[in-house]
Amino acid sequence: MKAAIYTRVSTDEQAQKGNSLTEQNERLRAYCKAMGYDEVDLYEDDGFSAKDMNRPKLKQLLDKVADYDLVVTTKIDRLCRNLLDLLTVIDFLEINNCGYASASESFDTSTPAGRMVLQILGAFAEFERERIRERVRDNMRSLAKNTTKAIGRPCFGFDIVNGEFEINEHEADYVHKMAEWIIHGSGCLKVAKLLNDKGVRTKDGNTFSEGAVRKLMRRETLMGTLVYNRTYTHKGKQLTRPEDEWIIVENHHPAILDSETFQNVQNAITGRKSARKQADNERWLLSGLVVCEHCGSSMTGQHRKKPSGREYFNYICSKYHKKGECFRHYVDRDDLENGIINDILLTDTFNFGKANTTKSDVTPGYDIKSIKDQLNKCSNKLQKQLELYEEGELSKEDFINAKNRIEKERYLLNKQLIEATAESDEVLNSKMKLKVESFKDQLLSKERLVVKNAIRQIVDQIRITDGTSVSIVYMPI
């Protein structure tokens, strides 16, 4: 008869309990010999948790299970700590005429009583796993709140030295370059290509991708801030917790980027997102920024060429242009773009959206705590909708409608929050003036893409009424 020995340890178990692979191996070989199994194969997973089935040697064992008469572990929790996973594995072994035994927990899975014992022990194993996870989570939260200890793996730009984040000067130089490239108009894909061409690799030794660059440059870690408990994993997908559950610690470790540079990077990335496919199209400087005040849809660029050879460049209401709705109104591209640049450079009073809010959007006398509570409720509602969709209780169409409704509600609440926490107009105007001054050379550049990038880091929205009235909403400071 032939048996398969499966052994597993996590790093913590090996260090704290002495539950080593060697110890398990010796014990199980003695067990197999005593039970009359003359052929034994060993499968070891070193440093893997039993929280799921994603373990290389276990997968290899299950692929070859038909070759064995018995699979044996020292305890049930070496195999699984999730009851559903455990029962699924046992069923799979039975289908392949293979038994299962635990060297320290005697039972026979071929009998109802033995299967009941297995389920009870499996339930306790799962309960213990949840307790361990809860203790670890509580310890990590305490560390995040009360110490400067490094939590999690270091991102690109940092190493862990003596248990704390320390700047990796070589990588930090590239973080500064990445920030500079993005602020001056390069997209995350272009930045990734530049890094790969220079032979720069991620912390894992892989080439950079567009997503890897975006994810890195969005991390508050770069400006010395720790954000912990923001995400969690549910059914293999990473989800975001409500903001009131996040643990945010400023000045937790040395910063690579100052807060102003970090915010400029965020504005640049967001600006490119609003421009979408037109982000690198120099024909239209205001892609994604111009909005029809009548219907709320974007105003898209329209190019026409007459038989005479004369060309016309206009921004026109996209709802009218594509669907025949709203009504036909447009504004000349050059007049609008030059007017916007002049307004940015010459104005002393910047509109951050206050003058354009309506009664349906906001009301006076905001309660900041109430607004934040409502924002958290929005996050919770969206999370519940997502879980219902993943569990098949909600159709894709219903989920999208619910998501759009909640996102609209969250957008209006964020506008209220900006109103409620806004600094005085004098302070805001002073800060914006300094920001405009820092982008002055770019705004006056002869390269249209440079100008386009500068505008979208300063302007949040441009509202057009009747093709004649223009209202600029500047990006909040």
C-alpha positions as CSV (number, residue, x, y, z in Angstrom):
1,M,0.0,0.0,0.0
2,K,1.1,3.5,-0.7
3,A,0.6,6.6,1.4
4,A,1.1,10.4,0.9
5,I,2.5,12.4,3.8
6,Y,1.4,16.0,3.9
7,T,3.3,18.4,6.2
8,R,2.8,22.2,6.6
9,V,4.1,25.0,8.8
10,S,3.7,28.7,8.8
11,T,6.6,30.8,9.9
12,D,5.0,31.7,13.2
13,E,4.2,28.1,14.1
14,Q,7.8,26.9,13.4
15,A,9.3,29.8,15.4
16,Q,7.0,29.8,18.4
17,K,5.8,26.2,18.8
18,G,8.6,24.2,17.3
19,N,6.1,22.5,15.0
20,S,8.8,21.9,12.4
21,L,8.5,20.0,9.1
22,T,11.2,17.6,10.3
23,E,9.2,16.7,13.4
24,Q,6.0,16.1,11.4
25,N,7.9,14.1,8.8
26,E,9.5,11.7,11.4
27,R,6.2,11.2,13.2
28,L,4.2,10.5,10.1
29,R,6.8,8.0,8.7
30,A,6.7,6.1,11.9
31,Y,2.8,6.2,11.8
32,C,2.8,4.8,8.2
33,K,5.3,2.1,9.0
34,A,3.2,1.0,12.0
35,M,0.0,1.0,9.8
36,G,1.7,-1.2,7.1
37,Y,2.3,1.4,4.4
38,D,5.5,0.4,2.8
39,E,5.6,3.2,0.1
40,V,5.6,6.8,1.3
41,D,5.8,10.1,-0.7
42,L,6.4,13.4,1.1
43,Y,4.7,16.7,0.3
44,E,5.9,19.7,2.2
45,D,4.5,23.3,2.3
46,D,6.9,25.5,4.1
47,G,5.6,28.9,5.3
48,F,2.0,28.6,4.0
49,S,-1.1,29.3,6.0
50,A,-4.1,26.9,6.0
51,K,-6.6,29.8,5.5
52,D,-7.2,28.5,1.9
53,M,-6.2,25.8,-0.5
54,N,-3.7,27.9,-2.4
55,R,-0.6,25.9,-1.5
56,P,1.7,24.5,-4.1
57,K,2.5,21.0,-2.6
58,L,-1.1,20.4,-1.6
59,K,-2.3,21.1,-5.1
60,Q,0.4,18.7,-6.4
61,L,-0.8,16.0,-4.0
62,L,-4.4,16.4,-5.0
63,D,-3.5,16.1,-8.6
64,K,-1.8,12.8,-7.9
65,V,-4.3,11.5,-5.2
66,A,-5.4,8.6,-7.4
67,D,-1.9,7.1,-6.9
68,Y,-2.4,6.7,-3.1
69,D,-4.4,4.6,-0.7
70,L,-4.0,7.1,2.2
71,V,-3.2,10.8,2.9
72,V,-2.0,11.4,6.4
73,T,-1.2,14.5,8.4
74,T,-0.2,15.0,12.1
75,K,-3.4,17.0,12.7
76,I,-6.5,18.1,10.8
77,D,-5.3,21.7,10.9
78,R,-2.2,20.8,8.9
79,L,-4.6,20.0,6.0
80,C,-7.3,22.6,6.4
81,R,-8.6,25.1,8.9
82,N,-11.7,25.9,7.0
83,L,-14.5,23.4,7.5
84,L,-15.9,23.7,3.9
85,D,-12.4,23.2,2.5
86,L,-11.9,20.2,4.7
87,L,-15.1,18.5,3.7
88,T,-14.5,19.2,0.1
89,V,-11.0,17.6,0.3
90,I,-12.4,14.5,2.1
91,D,-15.1,14.1,-0.6
92,F,-12.5,14.4,-3.3
93,L,-10.3,11.8,-1.6
94,E,-13.3,9.4,-1.3
95,I,-14.2,9.8,-5.0
96,N,-10.6,8.8,-5.8
97,N,-10.7,5.8,-3.4
98,C,-8.2,7.3,-1.1
99,G,-8.6,7.5,2.7
100,Y,-7.5,10.2,5.1
101,A,-6.0,9.9,8.6
102,S,-4.7,12.2,11.3
103,A,-1.9,10.6,13.3
104,S,-3.0,12.3,16.5
105,E,-6.8,12.3,16.1
106,S,-8.1,8.8,15.6
107,F,-11.2,8.4,13.4
108,D,-12.4,6.5,10.3
109,T,-14.0,8.7,7.6
110,S,-15.7,5.6,6.1
111,T,-18.3,5.5,8.9
112,P,-21.0,8.1,9.8
113,A,-19.6,8.4,13.3
114,G,-16.1,9.0,12.0
115,R,-17.3,11.6,9.6
116,M,-19.2,13.4,12.4
117,V,-16.0,13.5,14.5
118,L,-14.1,14.8,11.5
119,Q,-16.7,17.6,11.0
120,I,-16.5,18.5,14.7
121,L,-12.7,18.7,14.7
122,G,-12.8,20.7,11.5
123,A,-15.2,23.2,13.0
124,F,-12.9,23.6,16.0
125,A,-9.9,24.1,13.6
126,E,-11.8,26.8,11.7
127,F,-12.8,28.5,15.0
128,E,-9.1,28.4,16.1
129,R,-8.1,30.0,12.8
130,E,-10.6,32.8,13.2
131,R,-9.3,33.4,16.7
132,I,-5.7,33.5,15.5
133,R,-6.6,35.9,12.8
134,E,-8.5,38.2,15.2
135,R,-5.6,38.2,17.6
136,V,-3.1,39.0,14.8
137,R,-5.4,41.8,13.5
138,D,-5.7,43.3,17.0
139,N,-2.0,43.2,17.5
140,M,-1.3,44.8,14.1
141,R,-3.8,47.6,14.9
142,S,-2.1,48.3,18.2
143,L,1.3,48.4,16.5
144,A,0.0,50.8,13.8
145,K,-1.6,53.2,16.4
146,N,1.1,53.2,19.0
147,T,4.5,52.5,17.4
148,T,6.6,53.4,14.4
149,K,7.1,49.7,13.5
150,A,6.8,48.8,9.9
151,I,3.5,47.2,9.1
152,G,3.4,44.9,6.0
153,R,5.9,44.7,3.2
154,P,7.8,47.9,2.2
155,C,6.8,49.5,-1.1
156,F,9.3,50.6,-3.7
157,G,11.5,53.3,-2.2
158,F,11.7,51.8,1.3
159,D,13.4,48.9,3.1
160,I,12.8,47.6,6.6
161,V,15.7,48.2,8.9
162,N,15.4,47.3,12.6
163,G,11.7,46.8,12.2
164,E,11.0,50.3,10.8
165,F,10.7,51.8,7.3
166,E,13.9,53.3,6.0
167,I,14.4,55.1,2.7
168,N,16.2,53.2,0.0
169,E,18.1,56.1,-1.6
170,H,18.6,54.4,-4.9
171,E,14.9,53.6,-5.3
172,A,13.8,56.9,-3.8
173,D,15.7,58.7,-6.7
174,Y,13.4,56.9,-9.1
175,V,10.4,57.8,-7.1
176,H,11.3,61.4,-7.5
177,K,11.8,60.9,-11.2
178,M,8.4,59.2,-11.5
179,A,6.7,62.0,-9.7
180,E,8.4,64.6,-11.9
181,W,7.5,62.6,-15.1
182,I,3.8,62.3,-14.0
183,I,3.5,66.0,-13.0
184,H,4.9,67.0,-16.3
185,G,2.4,65.0,-18.3
186,S,3.6,61.5,-18.6
187,G,1.0,58.7,-18.1
188,C,1.6,55.7,-15.8
189,L,2.1,53.5,-18.9
190,K,4.8,55.8,-20.3
191,V,6.5,56.0,-16.8
192,A,6.5,52.2,-16.6
193,K,8.2,52.0,-20.0
194,L,10.8,54.6,-19.0
195,L,11.6,52.6,-15.8
196,N,11.8,49.3,-17.7
197,D,14.1,50.8,-20.3
198,K,16.4,51.8,-17.5
199,G,16.4,48.3,-16.1
200,V,14.5,49.4,-12.9
201,R,12.6,46.6,-11.3
202,T,9.8,46.4,-8.6
203,K,10.4,45.1,-5.1
204,D,9.5,41.6,-6.4
205,G,12.1,41.8,-9.2
206,N,9.4,42.2,-11.9
207,T,9.1,44.8,-14.7
208,F,6.9,47.8,-14.0
209,S,3.4,47.8,-15.4
210,E,1.0,50.7,-15.7
211,G,-1.0,49.4,-12.8
212,A,2.1,49.0,-10.6
213,V,3.2,52.6,-11.2
214,R,-0.3,54.0,-10.5
215,K,-0.7,51.9,-7.3
216,L,2.8,52.9,-6.1
217,M,2.3,56.6,-6.7
218,R,-1.1,56.6,-5.0
219,R,0.4,55.3,-1.8
220,E,0.5,57.7,1.1
221,T,3.5,55.8,2.3
222,L,5.6,57.9,0.0
223,M,4.9,61.1,2.0
224,G,5.6,59.4,5.4
225,T,2.0,58.5,6.2
226,L,0.9,55.0,7.3
227,V,-2.6,53.9,6.3
228,Y,-3.6,50.6,7.8
229,N,-6.8,48.5,7.8
230,R,-8.0,50.1,4.6
231,T,-8.6,46.9,2.6
232,Y,-9.5,43.3,3.3
233,T,-9.9,40.1,1.3
234,H,-13.3,38.6,0.7
235,K,-13.7,35.5,-1.5
236,G,-10.4,36.1,-3.1
237,K,-11.1,39.8,-4.0
238,Q,-9.6,42.8,-2.3
239,L,-12.2,45.2,-0.9
240,T,-12.1,48.6,0.8
241,R,-13.4,49.2,4.4
242,P,-15.3,52.3,5.4
243,E,-12.9,55.2,6.0
244,D,-13.8,55.5,9.7
245,E,-12.1,52.1,10.2
246,W,-8.8,53.1,8.6
247,I,-5.9,53.8,10.9
248,I,-4.0,56.8,9.6
249,V,-0.7,57.8,11.2
250,E,1.1,60.9,9.8
251,N,4.8,61.3,10.2
252,H,5.1,57.5,10.8
253,H,8.3,57.2,8.9
254,P,10.7,59.3,6.7
255,A,9.0,60.8,3.6
256,I,10.3,60.5,0.0
257,L,7.8,63.1,-1.4
258,D,6.5,66.2,0.4
259,S,2.8,66.5,0.7
260,E,2.5,69.2,-2.0
261,T,4.4,67.1,-4.6
262,F,2.4,64.0,-3.6
263,Q,-0.9,66.0,-4.1
264,N,0.3,67.3,-7.5
265,V,1.0,63.7,-8.5
266,Q,-2.6,62.7,-7.5
267,N,-4.0,65.6,-9.4
268,A,-2.0,64.7,-12.5
269,I,-3.2,61.1,-12.4
270,T,-6.8,62.1,-11.8
271,G,-6.6,64.7,-14.6
272,R,-5.4,62.1,-17.1
273,K,-8.3,59.8,-16.0
274,S,-10.9,62.5,-16.7
275,A,-9.4,63.0,-20.2
276,R,-9.4,59.3,-20.9
277,K,-8.2,58.5,-24.4
278,Q,-7.6,62.2,-25.2
279,A,-5.1,62.5,-22.4
280,D,-2.2,62.6,-24.9
281,N,-4.1,64.3,-27.7
282,E,-2.6,67.8,-28.1
283,R,-5.5,69.0,-30.4
284,W,-7.8,69.5,-27.4
285,L,-6.3,71.1,-24.3
286,L,-9.5,70.9,-22.2
287,S,-10.4,67.2,-22.7
288,G,-12.6,65.9,-19.9
289,L,-12.9,69.3,-18.3
290,V,-15.6,71.1,-20.3
291,V,-19.2,70.5,-19.3
292,C,-22.5,71.6,-20.6
293,E,-24.3,73.5,-17.8
294,H,-27.7,72.7,-19.3
295,C,-27.6,68.9,-19.3
296,G,-24.4,68.1,-17.3
297,S,-22.8,66.1,-20.1
298,S,-19.3,66.7,-21.4
299,M,-18.6,68.9,-24.3
300,T,-16.5,67.0,-26.8
301,G,-14.1,68.3,-29.4
302,Q,-15.5,68.7,-33.0
303,H,-13.2,69.2,-36.0
304,R,-14.7,70.3,-39.4
305,K,-13.0,71.1,-42.6
306,K,-14.8,73.1,-45.4
307,P,-14.3,72.4,-49.1
308,S,-12.4,75.7,-49.1
309,G,-9.9,74.2,-46.8
310,R,-10.8,76.3,-43.8
311,E,-10.9,74.3,-40.6
312,Y,-13.1,74.7,-37.5
313,F,-12.3,73.5,-34.0
314,N,-15.2,73.7,-31.5
315,Y,-16.2,72.2,-28.2
316,I,-19.8,71.0,-28.6
317,C,-22.4,69.4,-26.2
318,S,-21.8,65.7,-26.5
319,K,-25.4,64.8,-25.7
320,Y,-26.6,66.9,-28.6
321,H,-23.7,65.8,-30.9
322,K,-24.1,62.0,-30.3
323,K,-27.8,61.6,-29.3
324,G,-29.6,64.7,-30.6
325,E,-30.7,65.6,-27.1
326,C,-30.1,68.9,-25.2
327,F,-29.6,71.5,-28.0
328,R,-26.9,72.7,-30.3
329,H,-24.5,75.1,-28.7
330,Y,-20.7,75.2,-29.0
331,V,-17.7,77.4,-28.3
332,D,-14.6,78.0,-30.4
333,R,-11.7,76.0,-29.3
334,D,-8.9,78.6,-29.5
335,D,-11.1,81.4,-27.9
336,L,-12.0,79.1,-25.0
337,E,-8.5,77.7,-24.4
338,N,-6.8,81.1,-24.6
339,G,-9.4,82.5,-22.3
340,I,-8.9,79.8,-19.8
341,I,-5.1,80.2,-19.7
342,N,-5.5,84.0,-19.3
343,D,-8.0,83.6,-16.5
344,I,-5.7,81.1,-14.7
345,L,-2.7,83.5,-14.9
346,L,-4.5,86.8,-14.2
347,T,-7.3,86.2,-11.8
348,D,-6.9,86.9,-8.1
349,T,-10.2,85.3,-7.0
350,F,-10.6,81.6,-7.7
351,N,-13.9,79.8,-7.8
352,F,-13.6,76.4,-6.0
353,G,-17.2,75.4,-6.7
354,K,-19.0,77.3,-4.0
355,A,-20.8,79.7,-6.3
356,N,-22.1,76.9,-8.5
357,T,-23.7,74.7,-5.9
358,T,-27.4,74.5,-5.9
359,K,-30.0,74.0,-3.2
360,S,-30.4,70.4,-4.2
361,D,-26.7,69.9,-3.7
362,V,-25.9,71.5,-0.4
363,T,-27.6,73.3,2.5
364,P,-26.1,75.9,4.9
365,G,-24.9,75.0,8.4
366,Y,-23.2,71.7,7.7
367,D,-22.5,69.2,10.4
368,I,-19.1,67.8,9.6
369,K,-19.6,64.7,11.7
370,S,-23.0,64.0,10.1
371,I,-21.6,64.3,6.6
372,K,-18.7,61.9,7.5
373,D,-21.2,59.5,9.0
374,Q,-23.3,59.6,5.8
375,L,-20.2,59.0,3.7
376,N,-19.3,55.9,5.8
377,K,-22.9,54.7,5.3
378,C,-22.4,55.1,1.6
379,S,-19.3,53.0,1.7
380,N,-21.1,50.3,3.8
381,K,-24.1,50.3,1.4
382,L,-21.8,49.9,-1.6
383,Q,-19.9,47.1,0.1
384,K,-23.2,45.3,0.9
385,Q,-24.3,45.6,-2.8
386,L,-20.9,44.2,-3.9
387,E,-21.2,41.2,-1.6
388,L,-24.8,40.5,-2.8
389,Y,-23.6,40.7,-6.4
390,E,-20.7,38.3,-5.7
391,E,-23.0,35.9,-4.0
392,G,-25.4,35.9,-6.9
393,E,-28.2,37.6,-5.0
394,L,-28.1,40.7,-7.3
395,S,-27.9,41.0,-11.0
396,K,-25.2,42.9,-12.8
397,E,-27.6,45.5,-14.0
398,D,-29.1,46.1,-10.5
399,F,-25.6,46.3,-9.0
400,I,-24.5,48.9,-11.6
401,N,-27.6,51.0,-10.9
402,A,-27.1,50.8,-7.2
403,K,-23.4,51.6,-7.5
404,N,-24.2,54.7,-9.7
405,R,-26.8,55.9,-7.2
406,I,-24.5,55.5,-4.2
407,E,-21.6,57.2,-6.1
408,K,-23.8,60.2,-6.9
409,E,-24.8,60.4,-3.3
410,R,-21.2,60.2,-2.2
411,Y,-20.2,62.9,-4.7
412,L,-22.7,65.4,-3.3
413,L,-21.7,64.6,0.3
414,N,-18.0,65.2,-0.6
415,K,-19.0,68.6,-2.0
416,Q,-20.7,69.4,1.2
417,L,-17.7,68.3,3.2
418,I,-15.4,70.6,1.1
419,E,-17.8,73.4,1.9
420,A,-17.9,72.6,5.6
421,T,-14.2,72.3,6.0
422,A,-13.1,75.0,3.6
423,E,-10.5,77.5,4.7
424,S,-11.2,81.2,4.2
425,D,-11.4,82.6,0.7
426,E,-8.3,84.7,1.3
427,V,-6.2,81.7,2.4
428,L,-7.5,79.5,-0.5
429,N,-6.8,82.2,-3.1
430,S,-3.3,82.8,-1.7
431,K,-2.5,79.0,-2.0
432,M,-3.9,78.8,-5.5
433,K,-1.9,81.8,-6.6
434,L,1.3,80.1,-5.4
435,K,0.2,76.9,-7.2
436,V,-0.5,78.8,-10.5
437,E,2.9,80.5,-10.2
438,S,4.6,77.1,-9.9
439,F,2.9,76.0,-13.2
440,K,3.4,79.4,-15.0
441,D,6.2,78.2,-17.3
442,Q,4.2,75.1,-18.3
443,L,1.1,77.2,-19.0
444,L,3.1,79.5,-21.3
445,S,4.9,76.7,-23.0
446,K,4.7,76.3,-26.8
447,E,4.2,72.6,-26.4
448,R,0.4,72.0,-26.2
449,L,0.7,68.7,-24.2
450,V,2.7,70.5,-21.5
451,V,0.1,73.2,-21.4
452,K,-2.7,70.6,-21.3
453,N,-1.1,68.8,-18.3
454,A,-0.7,72.1,-16.4
455,I,-4.3,73.1,-16.9
456,R,-5.8,69.8,-15.7
457,Q,-3.8,70.0,-12.4
458,I,-5.3,73.4,-11.7
459,V,-8.8,73.3,-13.2
460,D,-11.5,70.9,-12.0
461,Q,-14.3,71.8,-14.4
462,I,-15.2,74.4,-17.1
463,R,-19.0,75.0,-17.4
464,I,-20.4,76.4,-20.6
465,T,-23.9,78.0,-20.8
466,D,-25.4,78.7,-24.3
467,G,-22.0,78.5,-25.9
468,T,-21.2,82.0,-24.5
469,S,-21.0,82.0,-20.7
470,V,-17.9,80.3,-19.2
471,S,-17.5,79.4,-15.5
472,I,-14.2,77.9,-14.3
473,V,-14.2,75.7,-11.2
474,Y,-10.7,75.4,-9.8
475,M,-9.3,72.2,-8.2
476,P,-9.6,72.3,-4.4
477,I,-6.4,73.0,-2.6
